[in-house]
Amino acid sequence: MALINDEYKLKLKEEFGKILKDDVQILLFKDTDSQCAYCNDTEKLITELNEIDGRIKPDIHTINEDLAKTFGITKGPVLIMKSKHFQKGNIRYYGIPSGYEFRSIVEDIKALSTGNIELREGTIEKLKKIEKPINIKVFITPTCPYCPAAVGMAHKFAMVNENITGDMIESYEFNEMAEEAAVSSVPHTTITDLDQPIIGAQPEEIFLDQVLLSAEISS
């Protein structure tokens, strides 16, 4: 059974046809054992995206490969997205982007393909000043309608500056990471070196202030 229904496939085909320019590479890292409940579905999802538009390029790997170790991946499924505009591999999904989160990967594909990042010019200028590694982790669930906004913000920030890594983390699939971050509601966003998480989907300026605080740059 297809994960993307026929009606939505037609809409995406039209949308991608109008917008996409360059290829988008989606690396999938899968577990090799049968305990990965969503690895095969995640592979099916990105395969269906490729069938909709050939500029979306699936690239399948296992967590046992050296490439997975390079990215610090020890459990699947994890998606890493790249294009000629964004080569670092710092736009990531820990878990299948299903439910409301499917729209996040659609928006990422469009931004990665075109190089267009929908942020204010002032935000982009300030983010470009960051010189230290910053990791933004956005904990989500597929049924959360507010989570895609937080994931989108983290990924856009990562597109601006390769020192920033934006991670979507599905809280049920990666429950150990969620427990370590003391996630009790979603979206729940943690940022490197900051004690307090961002709770809920906050506006661009709130995210920016917190990231700049982490980077020790005055806003």
Order of alpha helices (4+ residues) and beta strands (2+ residues): alpha-beta-alpha-beta-alpha-beta-beta-alpha-alpha-beta-alpha-beta-alpha-beta-beta-alpha
